[in-house]
């Protein structure tokens, strides 16, 4: 298991996980970016994008508080993984509609993919426990 993903000695909370820190930062960045969308998108595309991005660290946190059940931890990590995929769909819409440029699209997509890989590693780890 990659020590960047989890360190048994410091496994006290979700805040100890690199994937939590990265996904929280992603949520902040996406929020700041999406408030620049046109008014027509404030409660549609922008809201969907913010909600799915913020759902990633929220589900990591919720899952990690269920330390007595590795099945529950893995379940919430899978939900977070689904949210990271959902963010990519909304980013595709934002790009295709011209609300974000190619650089922003590539940067955010790369971060989502990195987070997804880390979540897959944690899911595997907790599924085998």
N, CA, C and O atoms as CSV, one atom per row, in Angstrom:
chain,resi,resn,atom,element,x,y,z
A,1,UNK,N,N,0.839,-1.190,0.000
A,1,UNK,CA,C,0.000,0.000,0.000
A,1,UNK,C,C,0.877,1.243,0.000
A,1,UNK,O,O,1.817,1.342,0.788
A,2,UNK,N,N,0.578,2.178,-0.867
A,2,UNK,CA,C,1.329,3.417,-0.980
A,2,UNK,C,C,1.186,4.237,0.307
A,2,UNK,O,O,0.069,4.550,0.720
A,3,UNK,N,N,2.286,4.578,0.927
A,3,UNK,CA,C,2.260,5.329,2.174
A,3,UNK,C,C,1.712,6.734,1.994
A,3,UNK,O,O,1.329,7.374,2.974
A,4,UNK,N,N,1.666,7.235,0.746
A,4,UNK,CA,C,1.042,8.531,0.509
A,4,UNK,C,C,-0.459,8.461,0.688
A,4,UNK,O,O,-1.103,9.470,0.977
A,5,UNK,N,N,-1.021,7.272,0.516
A,5,UNK,CA,C,-2.465,7.129,0.636
A,5,UNK,C,C,-2.887,7.020,2.092
A,5,UNK,O,O,-3.861,7.644,2.513
A,6,UNK,N,N,-2.158,6.235,2.848
A,6,UNK,CA,C,-2.557,5.999,4.232
A,6,UNK,C,C,-1.332,5.626,5.043
A,6,UNK,O,O,-0.443,4.925,4.561
A,7,UNK,N,N,-1.293,6.087,6.243
A,7,UNK,CA,C,-0.216,5.731,7.147
A,7,UNK,C,C,-0.857,5.200,8.413
A,7,UNK,O,O,-1.495,5.947,9.154
A,8,UNK,N,N,-0.689,3.917,8.660
A,8,UNK,CA,C,-1.359,3.281,9.786
A,8,UNK,C,C,-1.108,3.991,11.114
A,8,UNK,O,O,-2.009,4.067,11.950
A,9,UNK,N,N,0.081,4.503,11.317
A,9,UNK,CA,C,0.405,5.147,12.578
A,9,UNK,C,C,-0.357,6.446,12.774
A,9,UNK,O,O,-0.612,6.846,13.910
A,10,UNK,N,N,-0.722,7.104,11.696
A,10,UNK,CA,C,-1.418,8.387,11.811
A,10,UNK,C,C,-2.863,8.303,11.339
A,10,UNK,O,O,-3.497,9.334,11.114
A,11,UNK,N,N,-3.385,7.107,11.187
A,11,UNK,CA,C,-4.759,6.949,10.701
A,11,UNK,C,C,-5.740,7.307,11.813
A,11,UNK,O,O,-6.340,6.434,12.439
A,12,UNK,N,N,-5.888,8.604,12.042
A,12,UNK,CA,C,-6.764,9.093,13.093
A,12,UNK,C,C,-8.041,9.689,12.535
A,12,UNK,O,O,-9.110,9.568,13.132
A,13,UNK,N,N,-7.921,10.322,11.408
A,13,UNK,CA,C,-9.106,10.933,10.809
A,13,UNK,C,C,-8.899,11.081,9.311
A,13,UNK,O,O,-7.823,10.811,8.778
A,14,UNK,N,N,-9.955,11.517,8.656
A,14,UNK,CA,C,-9.900,11.758,7.218
A,14,UNK,C,C,-8.848,12.807,6.872
A,14,UNK,O,O,-8.279,12.775,5.781
A,15,UNK,N,N,-8.587,13.725,7.781
A,15,UNK,CA,C,-7.630,14.797,7.506
A,15,UNK,C,C,-6.203,14.285,7.358
A,15,UNK,O,O,-5.333,15.012,6.878
A,16,UNK,N,N,-5.950,13.039,7.765
A,16,UNK,CA,C,-4.629,12.436,7.620
A,16,UNK,C,C,-4.394,11.887,6.220
A,16,UNK,O,O,-3.265,11.541,5.873
A,17,UNK,N,N,-5.431,11.804,5.427
A,17,UNK,CA,C,-5.327,11.201,4.097
A,17,UNK,C,C,-4.990,12.242,3.034
A,17,UNK,O,O,-5.619,13.297,2.955
A,18,UNK,N,N,-4.001,11.931,2.233
A,18,UNK,CA,C,-3.617,12.814,1.135
A,18,UNK,C,C,-4.787,13.011,0.174
A,18,UNK,O,O,-4.998,14.114,-0.330
A,19,UNK,N,N,-5.544,11.948,-0.081
A,19,UNK,CA,C,-6.669,12.037,-1.009
A,19,UNK,C,C,-7.743,12.994,-0.481
A,19,UNK,O,O,-8.408,13.671,-1.265
A,20,UNK,N,N,-7.912,13.050,0.824
A,20,UNK,CA,C,-8.860,14.003,1.394
A,20,UNK,C,C,-8.369,15.428,1.134
A,20,UNK,O,O,-9.134,16.281,0.684
A,21,UNK,N,N,-7.103,15.675,1.417
A,21,UNK,CA,C,-6.538,17.012,1.241
A,21,UNK,C,C,-6.633,17.466,-0.213
A,21,UNK,O,O,-7.005,18.606,-0.490
A,22,UNK,N,N,-6.294,16.563,-1.144
A,22,UNK,CA,C,-6.366,16.907,-2.564
A,22,UNK,C,C,-7.801,17.163,-3.006
A,22,UNK,O,O,-8.067,18.106,-3.752
A,23,UNK,N,N,-8.724,16.325,-2.547
A,23,UNK,CA,C,-10.115,16.491,-2.971
A,23,UNK,C,C,-10.754,17.729,-2.345
A,23,UNK,O,O,-11.585,18.385,-2.974
A,24,UNK,N,N,-10.373,18.047,-1.122
A,24,UNK,CA,C,-10.878,19.271,-0.494
A,24,UNK,C,C,-10.397,20.498,-1.278
A,24,UNK,O,O,-11.165,21.419,-1.555
A,25,UNK,N,N,-9.116,20.484,-1.626
A,25,UNK,CA,C,-8.547,21.575,-2.418
A,25,UNK,C,C,-9.232,21.674,-3.783
A,25,UNK,O,O,-9.516,22.772,-4.263
A,26,UNK,N,N,-9.492,20.527,-4.401
A,26,UNK,CA,C,-10.207,20.518,-5.681
A,26,UNK,C,C,-11.581,21.165,-5.531
A,26,UNK,O,O,-11.986,21.965,-6.375
A,27,UNK,N,N,-12.292,20.827,-4.472
A,27,UNK,CA,C,-13.611,21.412,-4.229
A,27,UNK,C,C,-13.551,22.928,-4.105
A,27,UNK,O,O,-14.402,23.639,-4.640
A,28,UNK,N,N,-12.539,23.415,-3.396
A,28,UNK,CA,C,-12.364,24.867,-3.266
A,28,UNK,C,C,-12.079,25.511,-4.613
A,28,UNK,O,O,-12.673,26.533,-4.956
A,29,UNK,N,N,-11.169,24.913,-5.377
A,29,UNK,CA,C,-10.807,25.473,-6.685
A,29,UNK,C,C,-11.997,25.484,-7.639
A,29,UNK,O,O,-12.219,26.460,-8.355
A,30,UNK,N,N,-12.753,24.401,-7.644
A,30,UNK,CA,C,-13.923,24.331,-8.527
A,30,UNK,C,C,-14.985,25.336,-8.102
A,30,UNK,O,O,-15.635,25.950,-8.948
A,31,UNK,N,N,-15.163,25.504,-6.809
A,31,UNK,CA,C,-16.127,26.501,-6.341
A,31,UNK,C,C,-15.731,27.894,-6.837
A,31,UNK,O,O,-16.557,28.621,-7.389
A,32,UNK,N,N,-14.472,28.255,-6.636
A,32,UNK,CA,C,-14.000,29.581,-7.058
A,32,UNK,C,C,-14.137,29.776,-8.562
A,32,UNK,O,O,-14.492,30.860,-9.023
A,33,UNK,N,N,-13.855,28.725,-9.325
A,33,UNK,CA,C,-13.952,28.812,-10.782
A,33,UNK,C,C,-15.416,28.917,-11.225
A,33,UNK,O,O,-15.741,29.702,-12.116
A,34,UNK,N,N,-16.291,28.131,-10.607
A,34,UNK,CA,C,-17.677,28.042,-11.084
A,34,UNK,C,C,-18.508,29.284,-10.772
A,34,UNK,O,O,-19.520,29.526,-11.429
A,35,UNK,N,N,-18.103,30.067,-9.790
A,35,UNK,CA,C,-18.866,31.294,-9.517
A,35,UNK,C,C,-18.705,32.325,-10.639
A,35,UNK,O,O,-19.412,33.332,-10.676
A,36,UNK,N,N,-17.774,32.061,-11.543
A,36,UNK,CA,C,-17.567,32.943,-12.693
A,36,UNK,C,C,-18.445,32.564,-13.890
A,36,UNK,O,O,-18.438,33.261,-14.905
A,37,UNK,N,N,-19.194,31.476,-13.781
A,37,UNK,CA,C,-20.072,31.040,-14.875
A,37,UNK,C,C,-21.163,32.081,-15.109
A,37,UNK,O,O,-21.468,32.875,-14.218
A,38,UNK,N,N,-21.748,32.080,-16.298
A,38,UNK,CA,C,-22.852,33.014,-16.585
A,38,UNK,C,C,-24.022,32.820,-15.614
A,38,UNK,O,O,-24.212,31.737,-15.060
A,39,UNK,N,N,-24.777,33.860,-15.426
A,39,UNK,CA,C,-25.903,33.845,-14.489
A,39,UNK,C,C,-26.861,32.679,-14.748
A,39,UNK,O,O,-27.385,32.087,-13.804
A,40,UNK,N,N,-27.089,32.353,-16.009
A,40,UNK,CA,C,-28.017,31.276,-16.352
A,40,UNK,C,C,-27.561,29.924,-15.780
A,40,UNK,O,O,-28.375,29.020,-15.590
A,41,UNK,N,N,-26.281,29.795,-15.513
A,41,UNK,CA,C,-25.727,28.532,-15.015
A,41,UNK,C,C,-25.546,28.488,-13.497
A,41,UNK,O,O,-25.157,27.448,-12.964
A,42,UNK,N,N,-25.812,29.567,-12.799
A,42,UNK,CA,C,-25.553,29.633,-11.350
A,42,UNK,C,C,-26.244,28.513,-10.579
A,42,UNK,O,O,-25.675,27.978,-9.627
A,43,UNK,N,N,-27.455,28.154,-10.974
A,43,UNK,CA,C,-28.200,27.148,-10.224
A,43,UNK,C,C,-28.366,25.849,-11.000
A,43,UNK,O,O,-29.159,24.990,-10.614
A,44,UNK,N,N,-27.632,25.706,-12.078
A,44,UNK,CA,C,-27.702,24.461,-12.849
A,44,UNK,C,C,-26.308,23.850,-12.924
A,44,UNK,O,O,-25.886,23.162,-11.995
A,45,UNK,N,N,-25.609,24.086,-13.986
A,45,UNK,CA,C,-24.302,23.474,-14.191
A,45,UNK,C,C,-23.321,23.816,-13.065
A,45,UNK,O,O,-22.650,22.926,-12.543
A,46,UNK,N,N,-23.233,25.077,-12.692
A,46,UNK,CA,C,-22.288,25.484,-11.643
A,46,UNK,C,C,-22.614,24.787,-10.327
A,46,UNK,O,O,-21.713,24.322,-9.629
A,47,UNK,N,N,-23.887,24.714,-9.989
A,47,UNK,CA,C,-24.294,24.065,-8.739
A,47,UNK,C,C,-24.000,22.564,-8.772
A,47,UNK,O,O,-23.523,22.005,-7.785
A,48,UNK,N,N,-24.279,21.919,-9.888
A,48,UNK,CA,C,-23.995,20.483,-10.023
A,48,UNK,C,C,-22.498,20.222,-9.884
A,48,UNK,O,O,-22.084,19.267,-9.226
A,49,UNK,N,N,-21.711,21.058,-10.493
A,49,UNK,CA,C,-20.255,20.920,-10.444
A,49,UNK,C,C,-19.743,21.102,-9.013
A,49,UNK,O,O,-18.923,20.315,-8.542
A,50,UNK,N,N,-20.221,22.126,-8.333
A,50,UNK,CA,C,-19.795,22.363,-6.948
A,50,UNK,C,C,-20.230,21.226,-6.029
A,50,UNK,O,O,-19.458,20.759,-5.192
A,51,UNK,N,N,-21.464,20.792,-6.194
A,51,UNK,CA,C,-21.987,19.737,-5.324
A,51,UNK,C,C,-21.202,18.445,-5.485
A,51,UNK,O,O,-20.827,17.823,-4.491
A,52,UNK,N,N,-20.950,18.038,-6.709
A,52,UNK,CA,C,-20.224,16.783,-6.917
A,52,UNK,C,C,-18.776,16.903,-6.455
A,52,UNK,O,O,-18.228,15.946,-5.908
A,53,UNK,N,N,-18.145,18.058,-6.662
A,53,UNK,CA,C,-16.756,18.240,-6.217
A,53,UNK,C,C,-16.660,18.225,-4.693
A,53,UNK,O,O,-15.742,17.623,-4.135
A,54,UNK,N,N,-17.582,18.870,-4.033
A,54,UNK,CA,C,-17.554,18.924,-2.571
A,54,UNK,C,C,-17.991,17.608,-1.939
A,54,UNK,O,O,-17.689,17.336,-0.777
A,55,UNK,N,N,-18.693,16.807,-2.702
A,55,UNK,CA,C,-19.127,15.497,-2.225
A,55,UNK,C,C,-17.952,14.535,-2.042
A,55,UNK,O,O,-18.026,13.623,-1.218
A,56,UNK,N,N,-16.882,14.725,-2.793
A,56,UNK,CA,C,-15.738,13.811,-2.705
A,56,UNK,C,C,-15.138,13.834,-1.300
A,56,UNK,O,O,-15.111,12.791,-0.646
A,57,UNK,N,N,-14.652,14.986,-0.805
A,57,UNK,CA,C,-14.078,14.969,0.550
A,57,UNK,C,C,-15.119,14.697,1.632
A,57,UNK,O,O,-14.799,14.119,2.670
A,58,UNK,N,N,-16.362,15.112,1.393
A,58,UNK,CA,C,-17.406,14.864,2.394
A,58,UNK,C,C,-17.633,13.364,2.588
A,58,UNK,O,O,-17.790,12.903,3.718
A,59,UNK,N,N,-17.651,12.608,1.502
A,59,UNK,CA,C,-17.845,11.166,1.614
A,59,UNK,C,C,-16.613,10.460,2.163
A,59,UNK,O,O,-16.737,9.450,2.854
A,60,UNK,N,N,-15.435,10.974,1.867
A,60,UNK,CA,C,-14.225,10.419,2.475
A,60,UNK,C,C,-14.306,10.610,3.989
A,60,UNK,O,O,-14.047,9.680,4.753
A,61,UNK,N,N,-14.662,11.809,4.412
A,61,UNK,CA,C,-14.772,12.099,5.847
A,61,UNK,C,C,-15.817,11.208,6.509
A,61,UNK,O,O,-15.562,10.631,7.566
A,62,UNK,N,N,-16.978,11.096,5.902
A,62,UNK,CA,C,-18.034,10.278,6.493
A,62,UNK,C,C,-17.617,8.818,6.589
A,62,UNK,O,O,-17.853,8.166,7.606
A,63,UNK,N,N,-17.001,8.309,5.536
A,63,UNK,CA,C,-16.563,6.923,5.558
A,63,UNK,C,C,-15.501,6.662,6.600
A,63,UNK,O,O,-15.552,5.647,7.295
A,64,UNK,N,N,-14.544,7.555,6.719
A,64,UNK,CA,C,-13.435,7.339,7.652
A,64,UNK,C,C,-13.863,7.438,9.112
A,64,UNK,O,O,-13.149,6.960,9.994
A,65,UNK,N,N,-15.011,8.047,9.382
A,65,UNK,CA,C,-15.500,8.092,10.761
A,65,UNK,C,C,-16.120,6.765,11.175
A,65,UNK,O,O,-16.427,6.561,12.350
A,66,UNK,N,N,-16.304,5.870,10.224
A,66,UNK,CA,C,-16.905,4.562,10.507
A,66,UNK,C,C,-15.821,3.502,10.647
A,66,UNK,O,O,-15.871,2.455,10.001
A,67,UNK,N,N,-14.851,3.786,11.490
A,67,UNK,CA,C,-13.682,2.924,11.659
A,67,UNK,C,C,-14.032,1.508,12.124
A,67,UNK,O,O,-13.227,0.593,11.951
A,68,UNK,N,N,-15.196,1.314,12.700
A,68,UNK,CA,C,-15.551,-0.019,13.172
A,68,UNK,C,C,-15.999,-0.943,12.032
A,68,UNK,O,O,-16.139,-2.149,12.235
A,69,UNK,N,N,-16.220,-0.392,10.849
A,69,UNK,CA,C,-16.693,-1.194,9.731
A,69,UNK,C,C,-15.937,-0.859,8.450
A,69,UNK,O,O,-16.162,0.184,7.836
A,70,UNK,N,N,-15.041,-1.755,8.058
A,70,UNK,CA,C,-14.302,-1.524,6.820
A,70,UNK,C,C,-15.233,-1.574,5.606
A,70,UNK,O,O,-14.960,-0.941,4.586
A,71,UNK,N,N,-16.318,-2.318,5.716
A,71,UNK,CA,C,-17.300,-2.376,4.632
A,71,UNK,C,C,-17.920,-0.991,4.419
A,71,UNK,O,O,-18.088,-0.547,3.283
A,72,UNK,N,N,-18.254,-0.318,5.513
A,72,UNK,CA,C,-18.837,1.020,5.423
A,72,UNK,C,C,-17.818,2.032,4.901
A,72,UNK,O,O,-18.155,2.902,4.098
A,73,UNK,N,N,-16.585,1.915,5.355
A,73,UNK,CA,C,-15.540,2.817,4.856
A,73,UNK,C,C,-15.436,2.678,3.343
A,73,UNK,O,O,-15.460,3.673,2.618
A,74,UNK,N,N,-15.320,1.438,2.869
A,74,UNK,CA,C,-15.190,1.190,1.429
A,74,UNK,C,C,-16.420,1.698,0.668
A,74,UNK,O,O,-16.290,2.208,-0.445
A,75,UNK,N,N,-17.605,1.563,1.260
A,75,UNK,CA,C,-18.834,2.026,0.599
A,75,UNK,C,C,-18.790,3.540,0.371
A,75,UNK,O,O,-19.107,4.009,-0.722
A,76,UNK,N,N,-18.403,4.296,1.383
A,76,UNK,CA,C,-18.342,5.746,1.230
A,76,UNK,C,C,-17.207,6.163,0.301
A,76,UNK,O,O,-17.322,7.166,-0.403
A,77,UNK,N,N,-16.125,5.414,0.291
A,77,UNK,CA,C,-15.043,5.716,-0.649
A,77,UNK,C,C,-15.500,5.474,-2.085
A,77,UNK,O,O,-15.095,6.192,-2.999
A,78,UNK,N,N,-16.347,4.458,-2.283
A,78,UNK,CA,C,-16.906,4.221,-3.621
A,78,UNK,C,C,-17.828,5.365,-4.045
A,78,UNK,O,O,-17.840,5.755,-5.212
A,79,UNK,N,N,-18.584,5.890,-3.115
A,79,UNK,CA,C,-19.442,7.040,-3.416
A,79,UNK,C,C,-18.571,8.239,-3.809
A,79,UNK,O,O,-18.889,8.951,-4.762
A,80,UNK,N,N,-17.477,8.461,-3.079
A,80,UNK,CA,C,-16.545,9.544,-3.411
A,80,UNK,C,C,-15.955,9.340,-4.800
A,80,UNK,O,O,-15.799,10.296,-5.561
A,81,UNK,N,N,-15.627,8.093,-5.129
A,81,UNK,CA,C,-15.096,7.771,-6.455
A,81,UNK,C,C,-16.119,8.110,-7.537
A,81,UNK,O,O,-15.766,8.673,-8.573
A,82,UNK,N,N,-17.372,7.772,-7.301
A,82,UNK,CA,C,-18.428,8.120,-8.251
A,82,UNK,C,C,-18.558,9.624,-8.425
A,82,UNK,O,O,-18.776,10.112,-9.534
A,83,UNK,N,N,-18.424,10.356,-7.327
A,83,UNK,CA,C,-18.497,11.819,-7.405
A,83,UNK,C,C,-17.340,12.393,-8.208
A,83,UNK,O,O,-17.514,13.376,-8.929
A,84,UNK,N,N,-16.155,11.788,-8.090
A,84,UNK,CA,C,-15.018,12.290,-8.881
A,84,UNK,C,C,-15.270,12.074,-10.375
A,84,UNK,O,O,-14.873,12.902,-11.195
A,85,UNK,N,N,-15.917,10.983,-10.727
A,85,UNK,CA,C,-16.285,10.753,-12.133
A,85,UNK,C,C,-17.365,11.731,-12.579
A,85,UNK,O,O,-17.357,12.203,-13.716
A,86,UNK,N,N,-18.284,12.028,-11.683
A,86,UNK,CA,C,-19.348,12.986,-11.997
A,86,UNK,C,C,-18.764,14.375,-12.265
A,86,UNK,O,O,-19.220,15.075,-13.169
A,87,UNK,N,N,-17.766,14.773,-11.488
A,87,UNK,CA,C,-17.127,16.073,-11.700
A,87,UNK,C,C,-16.599,16.170,-13.130
A,87,UNK,O,O,-16.734,17.209,-13.777
A,88,UNK,N,N,-15.999,15.090,-13.619
A,88,UNK,CA,C,-15.443,15.095,-14.977
A,88,UNK,C,C,-16.540,15.308,-16.019
A,88,UNK,O,O,-16.327,16.013,-17.006
A,89,UNK,N,N,-17.700,14.711,-15.809
A,89,UNK,CA,C,-18.819,14.918,-16.742
A,89,UNK,C,C,-19.212,16.391,-16.770
A,89,UNK,O,O,-19.382,16.965,-17.845
A,90,UNK,N,N,-19.357,17.005,-15.602
A,90,UNK,CA,C,-19.746,18.420,-15.539
A,90,UNK,C,C,-18.656,19.312,-16.110
A,90,UNK,O,O,-18.951,20.335,-16.727
A,91,UNK,N,N,-17.389,18.932,-15.910
A,91,UNK,CA,C,-16.292,19.690,-16.519
A,91,UNK,C,C,-16.357,19.626,-18.045
A,91,UNK,O,O,-16.082,20.615,-18.726
A,92,UNK,N,N,-16.719,18.463,-18.573
A,92,UNK,CA,C,-16.884,18.332,-20.022
A,92,UNK,C,C,-17.947,19.293,-20.537
A,92,UNK,O,O,-17.748,19.949,-21.559
A,93,UNK,N,N,-19.076,19.378,-19.835
A,93,UNK,CA,C,-20.121,20.319,-20.227
A,93,UNK,C,C,-19.601,21.752,-20.161
A,93,UNK,O,O,-19.812,22.537,-21.085
A,94,UNK,N,N,-18.919,22.090,-19.063
A,94,UNK,CA,C,-18.407,23.455,-18.905
A,94,UNK,C,C,-17.426,23.804,-20.022
A,94,UNK,O,O,-17.434,24.923,-20.536
A,95,UNK,N,N,-16.598,22.860,-20.388
A,95,UNK,CA,C,-15.641,23.090,-21.474
A,95,UNK,C,C,-16.361,23.234,-22.812
A,95,UNK,O,O,-16.109,24.174,-23.565
A,96,UNK,N,N,-17.257,22.293,-23.098
A,96,UNK,CA,C,-17.968,22.315,-24.381
A,96,UNK,C,C,-18.841,23.565,-24.546
A,96,UNK,O,O,-19.080,24.019,-25.665
A,97,UNK,N,N,-19.309,24.112,-23.432
A,97,UNK,CA,C,-20.117,25.329,-23.484
A,97,UNK,C,C,-19.265,26.596,-23.456
A,97,UNK,O,O,-19.796,27.704,-23.536
A,98,UNK,N,N,-17.956,26.438,-23.343
A,98,UNK,CA,C,-17.047,27.580,-23.391
A,98,UNK,C,C,-16.887,28.322,-22.075
A,98,UNK,O,O,-16.412,29.458,-22.066
A,99,UNK,N,N,-17.276,27.701,-20.953
A,99,UNK,CA,C,-17.165,28.366,-19.657
A,99,UNK,C,C,-15.788,28.204,-19.030
A,99,UNK,O,O,-15.395,29.000,-18.177
A,100,UNK,N,N,-15.048,27.171,-19.450
A,100,UNK,CA,C,-13.678,26.994,-18.997
A,100,UNK,C,C,-12.802,26.739,-20.224
A,100,UNK,O,O,-13.272,26.218,-21.235
A,101,UNK,N,N,-11.543,27.104,-20.126
A,101,UNK,CA,C,-10.636,26.889,-21.259
A,101,UNK,C,C,-9.985,25.505,-21.171
A,101,UNK,O,O,-10.164,24.779,-20.194
A,102,UNK,N,N,-9.247,25.170,-22.184
A,102,UNK,CA,C,-8.617,23.846,-22.260
A,102,UNK,C,C,-7.665,23.599,-21.087
A,102,UNK,O,O,-7.614,22.493,-20.550
A,103,UNK,N,N,-6.918,24.619,-20.696
A,103,UNK,CA,C,-5.982,24.480,-19.587
A,103,UNK,C,C,-6.711,24.134,-18.283
A,103,UNK,O,O,-6.295,23.232,-17.555
A,104,UNK,N,N,-7.792,24.851,-17.996
A,104,UNK,CA,C,-8.582,24.565,-16.785
A,104,UNK,C,C,-9.173,23.161,-16.857
A,104,UNK,O,O,-9.135,22.406,-15.886
A,105,UNK,N,N,-9.719,22.825,-18.025
A,105,UNK,CA,C,-10.311,21.503,-18.204
A,105,UNK,C,C,-9.288,20.403,-17.950
A,105,UNK,O,O,-9.555,19.460,-17.205
A,106,UNK,N,N,-8.116,20.525,-18.569
A,106,UNK,CA,C,-7.067,19.512,-18.406
A,106,UNK,C,C,-6.584,19.440,-16.964
A,106,UNK,O,O,-6.384,18.347,-16.434
A,107,UNK,N,N,-6.397,20.572,-16.332
A,107,UNK,CA,C,-5.923,20.625,-14.955
A,107,UNK,C,C,-6.910,19.953,-13.996
A,107,UNK,O,O,-6.517,19.114,-13.185
A,108,UNK,N,N,-8.179,20.318,-14.087
A,108,UNK,CA,C,-9.184,19.738,-13.200
A,108,UNK,C,C,-9.398,18.252,-13.485
A,108,UNK,O,O,-9.559,17.459,-12.557
A,109,UNK,N,N,-9.398,17.877,-14.754
A,109,UNK,CA,C,-9.577,16.469,-15.110
A,109,UNK,C,C,-8.415,15.631,-14.584
A,109,UNK,O,O,-8.620,14.530,-14.073
A,110,UNK,N,N,-7.221,16.143,-14.708
A,110,UNK,CA,C,-6.038,15.435,-14.198
A,110,UNK,C,C,-6.148,15.228,-12.689
A,110,UNK,O,O,-5.847,14.145,-12.187
A,111,UNK,N,N,-6.575,16.250,-11.973
A,111,UNK,CA,C,-6.742,16.135,-10.516
A,111,UNK,C,C,-7.814,15.111,-10.165
A,111,UNK,O,O,-7.638,14.324,-9.235
A,112,UNK,N,N,-8.921,15.115,-10.899
A,112,UNK,CA,C,-9.987,14.128,-10.647
A,112,UNK,C,C,-9.480,12.711,-10.887
A,112,UNK,O,O,-9.778,11.803,-10.111
A,113,UNK,N,N,-8.723,12.521,-11.946
A,113,UNK,CA,C,-8.179,11.191,-12.242
A,113,UNK,C,C,-7.200,10.744,-11.169
A,113,UNK,O,O,-7.192,9.575,-10.783
A,114,UNK,N,N,-6.373,11.668,-10.686
A,114,UNK,CA,C,-5.427,11.346,-9.607
A,114,UNK,C,C,-6.182,10.955,-8.329
A,114,UNK,O,O,-5.844,9.970,-7.672
A,115,UNK,N,N,-7.188,11.726,-7.999
A,115,UNK,CA,C,-8.008,11.433,-6.822
A,115,UNK,C,C,-8.695,10.081,-6.997
A,115,UNK,O,O,-8.759,9.288,-6.057
A,116,UNK,N,N,-9.204,9.820,-8.190
A,116,UNK,CA,C,-9.858,8.548,-8.465
A,116,UNK,C,C,-8.934,7.362,-8.262
A,116,UNK,O,O,-9.340,6.352,-7.688
A,117,UNK,N,N,-7.709,7.469,-8.720
A,117,UNK,CA,C,-6.737,6.387,-8.541
A,117,UNK,C,C,-6.427,6.166,-7.071
A,117,UNK,O,O,-6.307,5.027,-6.620
A,118,UNK,N,N,-6.297,7.244,-6.332
A,118,UNK,CA,C,-6.034,7.124,-4.896
A,118,UNK,C,C,-7.215,6.477,-4.182
A,118,UNK,O,O,-7.032,5.637,-3.301
A,119,UNK,N,N,-8.417,6.869,-4.563
A,119,UNK,CA,C,-9.610,6.269,-3.961
A,119,UNK,C,C,-9.693,4.785,-4.286
A,119,UNK,O,O,-10.051,3.985,-3.422
A,120,UNK,N,N,-9.369,4.404,-5.518
A,120,UNK,CA,C,-9.376,2.990,-5.883
A,120,UNK,C,C,-8.401,2.200,-5.019
A,120,UNK,O,O,-8.707,1.081,-4.607
A,121,UNK,N,N,-7.239,2.765,-4.741
A,121,UNK,CA,C,-6.273,2.108,-3.874
A,121,UNK,C,C,-6.805,1.934,-2.464
A,121,UNK,O,O,-6.626,0.876,-1.861
A,122,UNK,N,N,-7.458,2.959,-1.932
A,122,UNK,CA,C,-8.037,2.862,-0.592
A,122,UNK,C,C,-9.195,1.876,-0.549
A,122,UNK,O,O,-9.342,1.127,0.417
A,123,UNK,N,N,-10.009,1.875,-1.586
A,123,UNK,CA,C,-11.125,0.923,-1.647
A,123,UNK,C,C,-10.588,-0.501,-1.619
A,123,UNK,O,O,-11.104,-1.354,-0.897
A,124,UNK,N,N,-9.570,-0.749,-2.394
A,124,UNK,CA,C,-8.959,-2.084,-2.411
A,124,UNK,C,C,-8.410,-2.433,-1.036
A,124,UNK,O,O,-8.608,-3.546,-0.548
A,125,UNK,N,N,-7.721,-1.481,-0.411
A,125,UNK,CA,C,-7.140,-1.689,0.910
A,125,UNK,C,C,-8.229,-2.045,1.929
A,125,UNK,O,O,-8.083,-3.020,2.666
A,126,UNK,N,N,-9.308,-1.276,1.978
A,126,UNK,CA,C,-10.350,-1.530,2.972
A,126,UNK,C,C,-11.219,-2.725,2.606
A,126,UNK,O,O,-11.826,-3.333,3.487
A,127,UNK,N,N,-11.292,-3.069,1.343
A,127,UNK,CA,C,-12.069,-4.252,0.939
A,127,UNK,C,C,-11.352,-5.540,1.311
A,127,UNK,O,O,-11.996,-6.574,1.487
A,128,UNK,N,N,-10.027,-5.494,1.435
A,128,UNK,CA,C,-9.245,-6.693,1.772
A,128,UNK,C,C,-9.039,-6.827,3.275
A,128,UNK,O,O,-8.575,-7.871,3.735
A,129,UNK,N,N,-9.364,-5.817,4.035
A,129,UNK,CA,C,-9.153,-5.833,5.494
A,129,UNK,C,C,-10.077,-6.785,6.185
A,129,UNK,O,O,-10.028,-6.915,7.408
